[in-house]
């Protein structure tokens, strides 16, 4: 089974910001853009004041993550444009009348394209950074990543265990999701992937969650627990950014491949049905009066 690696950036957000900064004539704008994990953005240029672009981030779990690394991570990467933090997310202001800023439209748009990852990945980045510097945090942290996924970050001395609890209300999604997660376990056993994070998948809560807060899952929709164990080698140097992006984006990655699998099955079934209909049409019985009768011409003796 082949998988496609999803990028952590939002292409639509990136292109929208870049076009606004690079445009010779600044036009008013009020648009909402949606992202994975129940996040959405607002881009606003006031018709009466076209000298600045307002960018707003809104995420349902902001109150849980803002003081656990989300604000710090956003401030670290986007400090030049942060306007304020509120109860629902963050807001930014990018000047449109500054030639120096507009000349860096590509770099600025690239920085904002990963805004979702800076917010949701802030807590994990904080733990990974502490592990990288040798000052590992001791207290675990749990939060609702999205309405159907719960996440625990559990430090274990020289390693970090990230555990996801998945819910899939649709039965077919659970069946395909179970197969994909099982495939991950099989692939991880390959010799050339021994340096990859250790993973585990089970229906029962793993030992890492002992003593942690446990939410009430929907028994029918619950798929299971998926654990990713991160070691110091996984957060060494510049690896830390990619590690956080891959781990926090795992739920979106899983959902994407479930949808791809369903689309492939539907396409295959349609092709099979089309072929069967062609066979049936060729085998259709024709009444005697519509058949071409053979004429027998008898030769003279």
ABEGO torsion letter per residue (X at the ends): XBBBBBBABBAAAAAAAAAAAABABBBBBBBBBBBBGGBBBBBBBBAABAABBBBBBBBAAAAAAAAAGAAAAAAAAAAAABABBBAAEBBBBBBAABAAAAAAAAAAAAAAAAAAAAAAAAAAAAAAAAAAAGBBBABBBBBBABAABBBBBBBBEABBBBBBBBBBABAAAAAAAAAAAAAAAAAAABAAAAABBBBBBBABBBAAABGBBBBBBBAAABAEBBBBBBBAAAABEAAAAAAAAAAAAAAAAAAAAAAAAAAAAAAAAAAAAAAAAAAAAAABBBBAAABBBBBBBBBBX
